[in-house]
Amino acid sequence: MNPADHFLREHASVHRRTVERSDFNMDYLLEGLTERQLRLQPHGMNSLAWIFWHIARTEDGFVSCIVLGRDQLFDRDDWKERLRVSTRGVSTGKGGVPELSEAIDLEALWAYRDAVGRRTREGVRTLGQEKWDAPIDVADVRKAVSVGVASADFEKWLPSKPRESALYWWGLHHTLMHLGQVGMLRGVVSAG
């Protein structure tokens, strides 16, 4: 199995079945949750809505701009308006979590995340071996900085890092880490 096929197999599991039919996907994490439960912030934790926003923005911004060297999906098709959000970043700080959790359109969030997943998969399928093996260059990092996804600090340490490892981190492992949070938080909001 080549690296792209391996990534695509694993990537299918961190998205919903609407992105790619696979033997396993993350649909079960959402089954039976109410809109209220998705927006709750028990004990000051991030809401499930915020976590899925963060996952989608990270994959879209970093995989699109840095790994695949193209514009992010967020800047197309009026996603900011459709999502009803005031931020365009990946929302790594605690500020704005309550506002985003309440304001975000959940149906648009699922549509955006699905579209990001499909777009990542299409980009990986067309990523030539020469680009797959190439290190990240400064221009790709600057693209992410210019659209508000990454901070300027990324220009100091990210160029020359392997593109493949960046794809695996932002397109798969980062999501898996947060899906662990989702599983824990799902138990908390379901019990309350």
Summary of the structure (lengths in Angstrom):
residues: 192
radius of gyration: 16.3
end to end distance: 44.6
largest distance: 51.2
contacts: 591
relative contact order: 0.19
helix: 65%
strand: 1%
